[in-house]
Amino acid sequence: MKKYLFVFASLLCYSVADAQQRPAANSLPDIDKMMKMTPAELETYKQKMLQQASAQIKDVASKNNIKVNEMLLPDYELKPPVKDIKRLSLLPVQPPTLIQLSDGLKQSMQQLQSVTPKAILEEVKTITTQQTPSQQQSTSIAEFYSDKPVQALLVSMNAAIQNPSVVEGWNNLAALYNMSGLQHKAIPILMHHLSKEPNNSMLLNNMGQAYMGLGDLENAEKFLTACLIQDPLHPEANRSMGMIRFFQKQFAEGQKYFEKELEVAHRRSTLANLKRKGIKINLAAIRKRRTGIPHHDYFSDIGFSKFALPDLPATAGQATQWYNINAPYVKSLQAEFIFWFSAGDATEAQIKEEGRRAPGLYADLEDELMSDLGDEFAPLLGLITKQERSNLDGMLEDYNKKLSEAICPTPPSVPGAGADLALAYQKKCCDLRKPIADAYVQNVNDFIKNRFNIVNTRWKEYINAMISYVQLNPTLGNKKIVYSTVAQYFTFLITTVQTAVSFEPDPMECFAVKMTSEEADGIIEASHNIDFSCPAWLNLELDVQVGKIKADCSKYAIEASPAFVRLGYEHDFKTGTSTLAAGVGAKAKFFAAAGSAELKQMVYVSFDNNNEFSDFGLKGTASAKIGDTPGSIADGLIKVGGTVAGVEGGYTWGINSGFNSAVKGKGIIADFVKIDKSL
């Protein structure tokens, strides 16, 4: 992949070169040849091309009298300075006195004046005769940054000689010595003043810079570290310590120093050093740590805070009501989006004028900040991420599960019950399921509102930072970026309302039901639902030794025991099919009065005149123990002893004919009759 990227970069380099300096067609990179190179051969070829590009840049700069920061050139390689043993040997062992410094300074000034053109000397004389030593110090700095190093040095020397008791004057002179490559002259000045003020961060930094310029990295690190103890954010000391760590291949440690530097200063060369090592830093995030930079709330000033999301529905079925109430809010969002989307459109004349304008002083800084800002916030401005979508899907799944588990009561099938009864049961189902829908809407909208508050705060921070960065370089293009970003913010608001907020409708059972829950309960209670199930007294089970006889309202059957009777009888009242059987029983049990009497009986089946089944039942006598004397009814006559006598009895019990008894008298026989008739 790196090979392909380099090939592309090579072509791009040639495509943007000045037309008069482009190589001939036959000198363009041989793509086929490059693709066949080994990694080592490709690296060598890459370095060669970078050197050629740097040479072209230097040549163009020289012809146009432009200074070039070589640390920004594509072939720049960061290397530690060579240790200058000769100049280091000239340094004093002990700090010089102020008199010695003054005498040495006068001598150095005379030496510099002897090789300076008369015009420059006249210019310096005018400055030094018209300004105070303090004013001369300021002027010397201005002269240096106006690319007049000789004037700067001569004016600064004169200020220090005229007012030798001011430390700042000597410090500034030492700094000018360092920047002019005269570090061996700066160190004696700094040695003297550090002996008086050992914790002065300005003096410590300049001493560290002097030793670094001479290649003495050990002493440089000692003084720079002492400076950072006094002033942790000193930009020059942090930069130089970062360079030292890079020289030592300690890139992570070096990055920490560079980030401290970038909190208070901006150097393209520092960023270039980091990028060469593949180190990506977030300059916007670094600037947030910086104190002293005013942070203005443009978001609120412009009025964007007025568009906070209204309260969201707390129950199902509120979509129409919510949109009616908040219709002005939604229309405002749409109008703002249209305005900001079109804002900042430049005319052709404005674009041409912009193209003729030189980049602003802070154009590079703004470009870095905007790039880092986008990298930081791009993944943070969406309302619903993959995690949030998973949470919402889980809520929906739980909601559907609860709905499916909420089984609605089924209305009875009652002839003539009418529509009111069906609506009453529909209302009961609505009452069962609507709380589930309401809870779902509440949970989703609470989640969305919380998520919105988080992301909306990020949008506010993003827009505030963007405006503050564009103020550094307010080009037409940058202004358009701001306007488009604001339009995207209103898209975020509109999308939240249209797609994220839950407007779940009421369960379908709640539609077209106007009655209250109390009214539904009243209708259900008065629904005349008659129970037509078979009466309990018609449910019969007989154990007749040879088998069991079972009967109810729909059918009856004889289940014969194989050991006694092989015949059986079954009749279904609905189908009319029947089977005949016979047998003699020993015991009978009625469900409603189990065990209340024992019977001796026989089974009978009767048919009508058309040979159609007519009745099925029991016929026989009853017996019971009366006191200590047993008694029985036989052939309709009873012979008893004890307390009950003179009773006649007999009975039939049929499915169709019911129970008939001729029993008269008192005691257990009469009780038996009462038992059955009570059914």
C-alpha positions as CSV (number, residue, x, y, z in Angstrom):
1,M,0.0,0.0,0.0
2,K,2.8,2.4,0.9
3,K,4.3,1.8,-2.6
4,Y,1.1,2.8,-4.3
5,L,0.8,5.9,-2.1
6,F,4.3,7.0,-2.9
7,V,3.8,6.6,-6.6
8,F,0.6,8.7,-6.4
9,A,2.5,11.4,-4.4
10,S,5.3,11.4,-7.0
11,L,2.8,12.1,-9.8
12,L,1.1,14.8,-7.7
13,C,4.4,16.5,-7.0
14,Y,5.1,16.8,-10.7
15,S,1.5,17.8,-11.5
16,V,1.6,20.9,-9.3
17,A,5.1,22.0,-10.2
18,D,5.5,25.3,-12.0
19,A,5.1,24.8,-15.8
20,Q,8.5,26.3,-16.6
21,Q,10.2,24.1,-14.2
22,R,8.5,20.8,-15.1
23,P,10.9,18.1,-16.2
24,A,10.7,16.9,-19.8
25,A,8.3,14.0,-20.5
26,N,11.1,11.5,-20.7
27,S,12.2,12.4,-17.2
28,L,8.9,11.7,-15.5
29,P,8.8,8.8,-13.1
30,D,8.8,5.4,-14.7
31,I,5.7,3.9,-13.0
32,D,6.4,0.3,-14.2
33,K,9.9,0.5,-13.0
34,M,8.9,1.9,-9.6
35,M,6.3,-0.9,-9.1
36,K,9.1,-3.5,-9.6
37,M,11.4,-1.9,-7.1
38,T,12.3,-3.6,-3.8
39,P,11.4,-1.7,-0.6
40,A,15.0,-0.6,-0.2
41,E,15.3,0.6,-3.8
42,L,12.0,2.5,-3.5
43,E,13.1,4.2,-0.3
44,T,16.3,5.4,-2.1
45,Y,14.3,6.6,-5.0
46,K,11.9,8.4,-2.7
47,Q,14.7,10.3,-1.0
48,K,16.2,11.3,-4.3
49,M,12.8,12.7,-5.4
50,L,12.4,14.6,-2.1
51,Q,15.8,16.1,-2.5
52,Q,15.0,17.2,-6.0
53,A,11.7,18.8,-4.8
54,S,13.5,20.6,-1.9
55,A,16.1,21.9,-4.3
56,Q,13.4,23.3,-6.6
57,I,11.8,25.0,-3.6
58,K,15.0,26.6,-2.5
59,D,15.8,27.7,-6.1
60,V,12.4,29.4,-6.5
61,A,12.7,31.0,-3.0
62,S,16.2,32.3,-3.8
63,K,15.1,33.9,-7.0
64,N,12.2,35.6,-5.3
65,N,14.2,36.6,-2.2
66,I,12.0,34.4,0.0
67,K,13.3,32.8,3.2
68,V,12.7,29.1,3.6
69,N,12.3,27.2,6.8
70,E,14.2,24.2,6.0
71,M,12.5,22.2,8.7
72,L,9.4,22.2,6.5
73,L,11.1,20.9,3.4
74,P,10.2,17.4,2.4
75,D,13.7,16.0,2.6
76,Y,14.5,17.5,6.0
77,E,16.0,15.1,8.5
78,L,16.1,15.9,12.1
79,K,19.6,15.6,13.5
80,P,21.3,16.8,16.7
81,P,23.7,19.7,16.3
82,V,27.4,18.9,16.2
83,K,29.2,19.6,19.5
84,D,31.3,22.8,18.9
85,I,34.3,21.9,21.0
86,K,36.3,25.1,19.9
87,R,33.7,27.6,21.0
88,L,32.8,25.7,24.2
89,S,36.5,26.0,25.2
90,L,36.2,29.8,25.1
91,L,33.6,29.8,27.9
92,P,34.6,31.2,31.3
93,V,34.8,28.8,34.2
94,Q,33.4,31.3,36.7
95,P,30.6,33.8,36.1
96,P,32.1,37.2,35.0
97,T,31.5,40.4,37.0
98,L,29.2,43.1,35.6
99,I,32.3,45.3,34.9
100,Q,33.9,42.4,32.9
101,L,30.7,42.0,31.0
102,S,30.5,45.7,30.2
103,D,34.1,45.8,29.0
104,G,33.7,42.7,26.9
105,L,30.5,44.1,25.4
106,K,32.1,47.4,24.4
107,Q,34.8,45.5,22.7
108,S,32.4,43.2,20.8
109,M,30.4,46.4,19.8
110,Q,33.5,48.0,18.4
111,Q,34.3,44.8,16.4
112,L,30.8,44.7,14.9
113,Q,30.8,48.4,14.1
114,S,34.2,48.0,12.2
115,V,32.6,45.7,9.7
116,T,29.2,47.4,9.4
117,P,28.3,49.7,6.5
118,K,28.2,53.4,7.3
119,A,24.5,53.7,6.3
120,I,23.6,51.1,8.9
121,L,25.7,52.8,11.5
122,E,23.9,56.1,10.8
123,E,20.6,54.4,11.2
124,V,21.6,52.9,14.5
125,K,23.0,56.2,15.7
126,T,19.7,57.9,15.1
127,I,17.8,55.3,17.1
128,T,20.2,55.3,20.1
129,T,20.3,59.1,20.3
130,Q,16.6,59.6,20.1
131,Q,15.4,56.7,22.3
132,T,15.7,55.7,26.0
133,P,17.5,52.4,26.8
134,S,14.1,50.8,27.4
135,Q,12.8,52.0,24.0
136,Q,15.9,50.8,22.4
137,Q,15.3,47.3,23.8
138,S,11.9,47.2,22.1
139,T,13.3,48.6,18.9
140,S,16.1,46.0,18.8
141,I,13.5,43.2,18.8
142,A,11.5,44.9,16.1
143,E,14.7,45.3,14.0
144,F,15.6,41.6,14.3
145,Y,12.1,40.4,13.2
146,S,12.3,42.9,10.3
147,D,15.3,40.9,9.1
148,K,17.9,43.5,10.3
149,P,20.1,41.5,12.6
150,V,23.0,43.9,12.6
151,Q,20.9,46.9,13.6
152,A,19.2,44.7,16.2
153,L,22.5,43.7,17.8
154,L,24.0,47.2,17.8
155,V,20.9,48.8,19.3
156,S,20.6,46.1,22.0
157,M,24.3,46.4,22.9
158,N,24.0,50.1,23.3
159,A,20.9,49.8,25.6
160,A,22.8,47.3,27.8
161,I,25.8,49.6,28.1
162,Q,23.7,52.7,28.8
163,N,21.7,50.9,31.5
164,P,23.7,47.9,32.8
165,S,21.6,47.4,35.9
166,V,18.5,46.2,34.0
167,V,18.5,42.4,33.8
168,E,15.9,42.3,30.9
169,G,18.3,44.3,28.7
170,W,21.1,41.8,29.2
171,N,18.7,38.9,28.7
172,N,17.4,40.2,25.4
173,L,20.9,40.8,24.2
174,A,21.8,37.1,25.1
175,A,18.7,36.0,23.2
176,L,19.8,38.0,20.1
177,Y,23.2,36.4,20.4
178,N,21.7,32.9,20.4
179,M,19.5,33.6,17.4
180,S,22.4,35.1,15.5
181,G,24.6,32.1,16.1
182,L,26.8,33.8,18.7
183,Q,25.9,31.5,21.6
184,H,29.4,31.6,23.1
185,K,28.9,35.3,23.7
186,A,25.5,34.8,25.3
187,I,26.6,32.3,27.9
188,P,28.9,34.6,29.9
189,I,26.1,37.2,30.2
190,L,23.6,34.5,31.4
191,M,26.2,33.0,33.8
192,H,26.5,36.3,35.6
193,H,22.8,37.0,35.9
194,L,21.9,33.5,36.9
195,S,24.4,33.8,39.8
196,K,22.2,36.6,41.0
197,E,18.8,35.1,40.0
198,P,19.1,31.3,39.7
199,N,15.3,30.7,39.3
200,N,14.7,33.2,36.5
201,S,13.0,31.2,33.8
202,M,14.0,33.6,31.0
203,L,17.7,33.3,31.9
204,L,17.5,29.5,32.3
205,N,15.8,29.0,29.0
206,N,18.3,31.2,27.1
207,M,21.2,29.4,28.8
208,G,19.7,26.1,27.7
209,Q,19.2,27.4,24.1
210,A,22.8,28.6,24.1
211,Y,24.2,25.2,25.1
212,M,21.9,23.4,22.6
213,G,23.2,25.7,19.8
214,L,26.7,24.7,20.7
215,G,25.8,21.0,20.6
216,D,26.2,20.4,24.4
217,L,22.9,18.6,24.9
218,E,23.8,17.5,28.5
219,N,24.1,21.1,29.8
220,A,21.2,22.2,27.5
221,E,18.9,19.6,29.1
222,K,20.0,20.7,32.6
223,F,19.1,24.3,32.2
224,L,15.9,23.7,30.1
225,T,14.6,21.3,32.8
226,A,15.3,23.9,35.5
227,C,13.4,26.5,33.4
228,L,10.4,24.2,33.1
229,I,10.3,23.7,36.8
230,Q,9.8,27.4,37.1
231,D,7.5,27.7,34.1
232,P,6.0,24.4,32.9
233,L,4.4,26.0,29.8
234,H,7.5,27.8,28.6
235,P,7.2,27.3,24.8
236,E,10.9,27.5,23.8
237,A,12.0,25.2,26.6
238,N,9.4,22.6,25.8
239,R,10.2,22.7,22.1
240,S,13.9,22.2,22.7
241,M,13.3,19.4,25.2
242,G,11.1,17.8,22.7
243,M,13.9,18.0,20.1
244,I,16.4,16.5,22.5
245,R,14.0,13.5,23.2
246,F,13.6,13.1,19.4
247,F,17.4,13.1,19.0
248,Q,17.4,10.3,21.6
249,K,14.7,8.4,19.8
250,Q,12.4,8.8,22.8
251,F,9.4,9.9,20.6
252,A,6.6,9.5,23.1
253,E,8.4,11.6,25.7
254,G,9.3,14.2,23.0
255,Q,5.6,14.3,22.0
256,K,4.6,15.4,25.6
257,Y,7.0,18.4,25.4
258,F,5.8,19.4,22.0
259,E,2.2,19.2,23.1
260,K,3.1,21.6,26.0
261,E,4.6,23.9,23.5
262,L,1.6,23.9,21.3
263,E,-0.7,24.8,24.2
264,V,0.7,28.3,24.0
265,A,2.4,28.6,20.6
266,H,2.0,27.3,17.1
267,R,4.9,26.2,14.9
268,R,4.5,24.5,11.6
269,S,8.0,23.0,12.1
270,T,6.9,21.3,15.3
271,L,3.9,19.8,13.6
272,A,6.1,18.8,10.7
273,N,8.5,17.0,13.1
274,L,5.6,15.1,14.6
275,K,4.0,14.1,11.3
276,R,7.3,12.8,10.0
277,K,7.3,10.3,12.8
278,G,3.7,9.4,12.1
279,I,2.5,11.1,15.3
280,K,-1.0,12.6,15.0
281,I,-2.0,15.1,17.7
282,N,-5.2,16.9,18.2
283,L,-4.3,20.6,18.2
284,A,-7.9,21.7,19.0
285,A,-8.0,19.4,22.1
286,I,-4.6,20.7,23.2
287,R,-5.8,24.3,23.0
288,K,-8.7,23.5,25.3
289,R,-6.2,22.8,28.0
290,R,-4.7,26.3,27.6
291,T,-5.7,28.8,30.1
292,G,-6.0,32.5,29.2
293,I,-7.8,31.9,25.9
294,P,-11.3,33.4,26.1
295,H,-14.1,31.0,25.2
296,H,-17.1,32.7,23.8
297,D,-20.6,31.2,23.7
298,Y,-21.5,32.1,20.1
299,F,-24.1,29.4,20.1
300,S,-26.3,31.2,22.6
301,D,-25.5,34.6,21.2
302,I,-26.9,33.7,17.8
303,G,-30.0,32.2,19.5
304,F,-29.6,28.5,18.8
305,S,-30.4,27.7,22.4
306,K,-34.0,28.7,21.7
307,F,-34.4,25.6,19.6
308,A,-34.2,23.1,22.5
309,L,-36.2,20.0,22.0
310,P,-39.8,20.3,23.5
311,D,-41.1,17.8,26.0
312,L,-41.7,14.6,24.2
313,P,-44.9,12.4,24.4
314,A,-45.2,10.4,27.6
315,T,-47.9,8.0,26.4
316,A,-49.0,6.3,23.2
317,G,-51.4,7.9,20.8
318,Q,-50.2,11.5,21.2
319,A,-48.7,12.1,17.7
320,T,-51.4,14.3,16.3
321,Q,-51.7,16.3,19.5
322,W,-47.9,16.8,19.8
323,Y,-47.5,17.9,16.2
324,N,-50.4,20.3,16.5
325,I,-49.0,21.9,19.6
326,N,-45.4,22.0,18.3
327,A,-46.2,22.9,14.6
328,P,-44.5,26.3,15.0
329,Y,-41.4,24.7,16.4
330,V,-41.1,22.2,13.5
331,K,-41.7,25.0,10.9
332,S,-39.0,27.1,12.5
333,L,-36.5,24.3,12.3
334,Q,-37.2,23.9,8.6
335,A,-37.0,27.6,7.9
336,E,-33.6,27.9,9.7
337,F,-32.2,25.0,7.8
338,I,-33.2,26.6,4.4
339,F,-31.6,29.9,5.5
340,W,-28.3,28.6,6.7
341,F,-28.0,26.1,3.8
342,S,-28.1,29.0,1.4
343,A,-26.1,31.5,3.5
344,G,-22.6,32.5,2.4
345,D,-23.0,31.6,-1.3
346,A,-20.4,33.8,-3.0
347,T,-20.6,35.5,-6.3
348,E,-18.1,34.9,-9.0
349,A,-16.5,38.3,-8.4
350,Q,-16.1,37.6,-4.7
351,I,-14.5,34.2,-5.5
352,K,-11.9,35.9,-7.8
353,E,-11.2,38.6,-5.3
354,E,-10.6,35.9,-2.6
355,G,-8.2,34.1,-4.9
356,R,-6.0,37.2,-5.2
357,R,-5.8,37.6,-1.4
358,A,-2.7,36.3,0.4
359,P,-3.2,33.8,3.2
360,G,-3.8,35.3,6.6
361,L,-1.2,35.3,9.3
362,Y,-3.0,32.5,11.2
363,A,-4.1,30.5,8.1
364,D,-1.9,27.5,8.9
365,L,-3.1,27.5,12.6
366,E,-6.7,27.8,11.5
367,D,-6.2,24.9,9.0
368,E,-4.7,22.6,11.7
369,L,-7.4,23.5,14.2
370,M,-10.3,23.0,11.8
371,S,-8.8,19.6,10.7
372,D,-8.4,18.4,14.3
373,L,-11.9,19.8,15.2
374,G,-13.5,17.7,12.5
375,D,-11.6,14.6,13.5
376,E,-12.6,15.0,17.1
377,F,-16.3,15.7,16.6
378,A,-17.3,13.9,13.4
379,P,-18.0,10.6,15.2
380,L,-19.7,12.3,18.1
381,L,-22.5,14.4,16.5
382,G,-24.9,11.6,15.5
383,L,-28.0,11.0,17.7
384,I,-28.2,7.3,17.2
385,T,-25.0,5.2,17.1
386,K,-24.7,1.5,16.8
387,Q,-24.9,1.1,20.6
388,E,-28.0,3.3,20.9
389,R,-29.7,1.4,18.1
390,S,-29.1,-1.8,20.0
391,N,-30.7,-0.3,23.1
392,L,-33.7,0.9,21.1
393,D,-34.1,-2.5,19.4
394,G,-34.1,-4.1,22.8
395,M,-36.8,-1.8,24.0
396,L,-39.0,-2.6,21.0
397,E,-38.4,-6.4,21.4
398,D,-39.4,-6.2,25.0
399,Y,-42.5,-4.1,24.1
400,N,-43.7,-6.6,21.5
401,K,-43.0,-9.5,23.9
402,K,-45.2,-7.9,26.6
403,L,-48.0,-7.2,24.1
404,S,-48.0,-10.8,22.9
405,E,-48.2,-12.1,26.5
406,A,-51.1,-9.8,27.3
407,I,-54.0,-12.2,26.3
408,C,-57.2,-10.3,25.9
409,P,-60.5,-11.8,27.3
410,T,-62.7,-13.4,24.7
411,P,-66.3,-12.3,24.5
412,P,-68.9,-15.1,24.9
413,S,-70.9,-16.3,22.0
414,V,-74.3,-15.2,23.3
415,P,-77.2,-14.9,20.8
416,G,-78.5,-11.4,20.7
417,A,-75.7,-10.0,22.9
418,G,-75.2,-7.1,20.5
419,A,-72.3,-4.9,19.5
420,D,-72.0,-3.2,22.9
421,L,-70.9,-6.5,24.5
422,A,-68.1,-6.9,21.8
423,L,-67.0,-3.2,22.4
424,A,-67.0,-3.8,26.1
425,Y,-64.6,-6.7,25.7
426,Q,-62.5,-4.6,23.3
427,K,-62.3,-1.9,25.9
428,K,-61.1,-4.5,28.5
429,C,-58.4,-5.5,26.0
430,C,-57.4,-1.9,25.5
431,D,-57.1,-1.4,29.3
432,L,-54.8,-4.4,29.4
433,R,-52.5,-3.4,26.5
434,K,-52.4,0.4,26.6
435,P,-50.3,0.7,29.8
436,I,-47.7,-1.5,28.0
437,A,-47.7,0.9,25.0
438,D,-47.5,3.9,27.3
439,A,-44.6,2.5,29.2
440,Y,-42.8,1.8,25.9
441,V,-43.3,5.4,24.7
442,Q,-42.1,6.8,28.0
443,N,-39.0,4.6,28.1
444,V,-38.0,5.4,24.4
445,N,-38.6,9.1,24.7
446,D,-36.8,9.4,28.0
447,F,-33.8,7.7,26.3
448,I,-34.0,9.9,23.2
449,K,-34.3,13.1,25.3
450,N,-31.2,12.1,27.4
451,R,-29.3,11.2,24.3
452,F,-30.3,14.5,22.6
453,N,-29.1,16.5,25.6
454,I,-25.7,14.9,25.3
455,V,-25.3,15.3,21.6
456,N,-26.8,18.8,21.5
457,T,-24.1,19.9,24.0
458,R,-21.5,18.5,21.6
459,W,-23.0,20.5,18.7
460,K,-22.8,23.6,20.8
461,E,-19.1,23.0,21.6
462,Y,-18.4,22.2,18.0
463,I,-20.0,25.3,16.6
464,N,-18.5,27.6,19.2
465,A,-15.0,26.2,18.5
466,M,-15.5,26.4,14.7
467,I,-16.5,30.0,14.8
468,S,-13.5,30.9,17.1
469,Y,-11.1,29.1,14.7
470,V,-12.6,30.7,11.5
471,Q,-12.1,34.1,13.1
472,L,-8.4,33.5,12.8
473,N,-8.8,33.3,9.0
474,P,-12.3,34.4,7.9
475,T,-12.2,33.5,4.2
476,L,-15.3,33.1,2.1
477,G,-14.7,29.3,2.1
478,N,-14.3,29.2,5.9
479,K,-17.5,31.2,6.5
480,K,-19.4,28.9,4.2
481,I,-18.2,26.0,6.2
482,V,-19.6,27.6,9.4
483,Y,-23.0,28.2,7.7
484,S,-23.2,24.7,6.3
485,T,-22.4,23.3,9.8
486,V,-25.2,25.3,11.3
487,A,-27.5,23.9,8.6
488,Q,-26.4,20.4,9.6
489,Y,-27.3,21.2,13.2
490,F,-30.8,22.0,12.2
491,T,-30.9,18.8,10.2
492,F,-30.0,17.1,13.4
493,L,-32.9,18.7,15.2
494,I,-35.4,17.9,12.4
495,T,-34.2,14.3,12.2
496,T,-34.6,13.9,16.0
497,V,-38.2,14.9,15.8
498,Q,-39.1,13.0,12.7
499,T,-37.3,9.7,13.2
500,A,-36.1,9.3,16.8
501,V,-39.0,10.4,18.9
502,S,-41.6,7.7,19.6
503,F,-45.1,8.5,18.5
504,E,-46.4,4.9,19.0
505,P,-50.2,4.7,18.4
506,D,-52.6,3.3,20.9
507,P,-53.1,-0.5,20.6
508,M,-55.6,-1.2,17.9
509,E,-58.1,-2.4,20.5
510,C,-58.4,1.2,21.8
511,F,-59.6,2.6,18.4
512,A,-63.3,3.5,18.1
513,V,-64.0,2.6,21.7
514,K,-65.6,5.6,23.4
515,M,-66.9,3.9,26.6
516,T,-65.1,4.0,29.9
517,S,-63.8,1.0,31.8
518,E,-66.7,1.3,34.3
519,E,-69.2,1.3,31.5
520,A,-67.6,-1.8,29.9
521,D,-67.7,-3.6,33.3
522,G,-71.4,-2.9,33.6
523,I,-72.2,-4.2,30.1
524,I,-70.2,-7.4,30.8
525,E,-72.0,-8.0,34.1
526,A,-75.5,-7.7,32.4
527,S,-74.7,-9.8,29.3
528,H,-77.3,-12.6,30.0
529,N,-74.8,-15.3,29.5
530,I,-76.8,-18.5,30.3
531,D,-74.9,-21.6,31.2
532,F,-76.3,-24.5,29.2
533,S,-73.8,-27.2,30.3
534,C,-75.2,-30.5,31.4
535,P,-76.6,-30.5,35.0
536,A,-74.6,-32.4,37.5
537,W,-77.5,-34.7,38.4
538,L,-77.5,-36.1,34.9
539,N,-73.9,-37.2,35.2
540,L,-73.9,-40.9,36.1
541,E,-71.3,-43.5,36.7
542,L,-72.3,-47.0,37.7
543,D,-70.1,-49.9,38.8
544,V,-72.1,-53.1,38.0
545,Q,-69.5,-55.8,38.7
546,V,-69.5,-56.8,35.0
547,G,-68.4,-53.3,34.0
548,K,-69.0,-49.5,34.3
549,I,-71.9,-47.5,33.0
550,K,-71.3,-43.8,32.2
551,A,-73.8,-41.2,31.0
552,D,-74.2,-37.5,30.6
553,C,-76.4,-35.2,28.4
554,S,-74.6,-36.0,25.2
555,K,-73.9,-39.7,25.4
556,Y,-73.9,-42.8,27.5
557,A,-71.9,-46.0,27.4
558,I,-71.4,-49.4,29.0
559,E,-67.8,-50.3,29.6
560,A,-68.0,-54.1,30.1
561,S,-65.4,-56.0,32.1
562,P,-63.9,-58.7,29.8
563,A,-64.1,-61.3,32.5
564,F,-67.9,-61.1,32.8
565,V,-69.7,-59.6,29.8
566,R,-68.4,-59.2,26.2
567,L,-71.4,-57.2,25.1
568,G,-71.6,-53.4,25.4
569,Y,-73.9,-50.6,24.6
570,E,-73.2,-47.0,23.5
571,H,-75.6,-44.3,22.3
572,D,-74.8,-40.8,21.2
573,F,-77.8,-38.4,21.3
574,K,-76.3,-36.3,18.5
575,T,-75.6,-39.1,16.1
576,G,-78.3,-41.5,17.0
577,T,-76.0,-44.6,16.9
578,S,-76.5,-47.3,19.6
579,T,-75.2,-50.6,20.9
580,L,-77.1,-53.0,23.2
581,A,-75.7,-54.7,26.3
582,A,-77.1,-56.3,29.5
583,G,-75.8,-57.0,33.0
584,V,-76.6,-57.1,36.7
585,G,-75.1,-54.5,39.0
586,A,-74.1,-54.5,42.6
587,K,-73.4,-50.8,43.4
588,A,-74.4,-47.5,42.1
589,K,-73.0,-44.0,42.9
590,F,-74.6,-40.7,42.2
591,F,-72.1,-37.8,41.8
592,A,-73.9,-35.3,43.9
593,A,-74.6,-37.8,46.8
594,A,-71.7,-40.3,46.6
595,G,-71.9,-43.1,49.1
596,S,-75.3,-42.0,50.5
597,A,-77.1,-45.3,49.7
598,E,-76.4,-48.7,48.3
599,L,-78.7,-50.2,45.6
600,K,-79.4,-53.6,44.2
601,Q,-80.4,-53.0,40.7
602,M,-80.5,-54.0,37.0
603,V,-79.9,-52.2,33.8
604,Y,-82.7,-51.7,31.2
605,V,-82.9,-50.4,27.7
606,S,-86.2,-49.5,26.1
607,F,-87.2,-48.7,22.5
608,D,-90.3,-47.0,21.0
609,N,-92.9,-48.5,18.7
610,N,-90.7,-47.7,15.7
611,N,-88.0,-49.8,17.2
612,E,-86.2,-46.5,18.0
613,F,-84.4,-46.1,21.3
614,S,-86.7,-44.6,24.0
615,D,-84.9,-44.8,27.4
616,F,-82.1,-46.2,29.3
617,G,-81.8,-46.6,33.1
618,L,-81.8,-48.6,36.3
619,K,-84.5,-50.6,37.9
620,G,-84.3,-52.3,41.2
621,T,-84.5,-52.3,45.0
622,A,-82.7,-50.6,47.8
623,S,-81.3,-51.9,51.1
624,A,-79.8,-50.3,54.1
625,K,-78.8,-51.1,57.6
626,I,-81.4,-49.7,60.0
627,G,-80.1,-49.7,63.6
628,D,-78.9,-53.2,64.4
629,T,-81.5,-54.8,62.1
630,P,-80.9,-55.1,58.4
631,G,-83.8,-54.6,56.0
632,S,-84.5,-54.8,52.3
633,I,-87.0,-54.0,49.7
634,A,-87.8,-57.0,47.5
635,D,-90.3,-57.0,44.7
636,G,-91.7,-53.7,46.0
637,L,-92.3,-55.1,49.6
638,I,-90.1,-54.3,52.6
639,K,-89.4,-56.5,55.5
640,V,-87.7,-54.7,58.3
641,G,-86.9,-54.9,61.9
642,G,-85.9,-52.2,64.4
643,T,-87.3,-48.7,64.2
644,V,-88.7,-48.6,60.7
645,A,-91.3,-51.0,59.2
646,G,-94.3,-51.3,57.0
647,V,-92.7,-49.5,54.0
648,E,-93.2,-50.4,50.4
649,G,-90.8,-49.2,47.7
650,G,-89.4,-49.6,44.3
651,Y,-87.9,-47.3,41.6
652,T,-86.7,-46.6,38.1
653,W,-84.1,-44.1,37.1
654,G,-83.9,-43.3,33.4
655,I,-82.0,-41.0,31.2
656,N,-85.1,-39.8,29.5
657,S,-87.8,-40.6,32.0
658,G,-86.0,-39.4,35.1
659,F,-86.4,-40.9,38.6
660,N,-89.7,-42.4,39.7
661,S,-90.2,-44.0,43.1
662,A,-93.1,-45.6,45.0
663,V,-91.3,-45.5,48.3
664,K,-93.3,-44.4,51.2
665,G,-92.6,-44.3,54.9
666,K,-89.8,-43.1,57.1
667,G,-86.2,-43.8,57.7
668,I,-83.4,-44.4,55.3
669,I,-85.6,-45.2,52.3
670,A,-87.3,-41.8,52.5
671,D,-83.9,-40.2,53.0
672,F,-82.7,-42.0,49.8
673,V,-85.6,-40.5,47.9
674,K,-84.9,-37.1,49.2
675,I,-81.3,-37.4,48.2
676,D,-82.1,-38.0,44.6
677,K,-85.0,-35.6,44.3
678,S,-82.8,-32.9,45.8
679,L,-80.7,-33.1,42.7
